[in-house]
């Protein structure tokens, strides 16, 4: 009889151990589930915070763009009002571009023609104001050529320049035209402003087929927002 009681005691101990293990396992599973939920909530909260920051950043960028468009529109009105420049200057508020429609250069020349020099004079103060007020980070001047391949020639410096220059191809010529735009625009600016005027030359790689050959010999002024 004692042996049977001993058997039941051993079985009871084993069952108690199994139950204890099961209880421990359930507690561990529940703890892990709670911990995962906590981590998941933290991830959700983090994503919400990032989304809010992005929304604020996008709103600020939108406001800066609207302010810049407003200033560019004012520039256009002030420069063209009471003149014939409204037919010569195009304002693109979508891409933040200012284009001078007529050709600015003689064929194969890196120097502005007289007409372009005159048209740039009233624009200089407004480009300067954009940079001084920090409504834009940089002003990019892009130079272009017509569709005729250019194989290089030597030129005397443009007005106010003493050095001679040699351009080997359309890219070099268009870059020189952009540099001429910067030189004309910033000749009495301080280095803190002139260093925020960048140049690039595209040669005939972006030839605009909606324009004439003369009109493709041009520069475009493009503003980059902060």
Protein Blocks (a to p, Z undefined) as FASTA:
>chain_A
ZZmmmmmmmmmmmmmmmmmmmmmmmmmmmmmmmmmmmmmmmmmmmmmmmmmmmmmmmmmm
mmmmmmmmmmmmmmmmmmmgopaklmmpccdfknopacdfbacbdehiabdcfklmmmmm
mmmmmmmmmmmnopafbdcddddddfbdcebiaddddehiabdcddfbfklmmmmmmmmm
mmmmmmmccfklmmmpccddekjmlccfkbcfklmmccddddddZZ
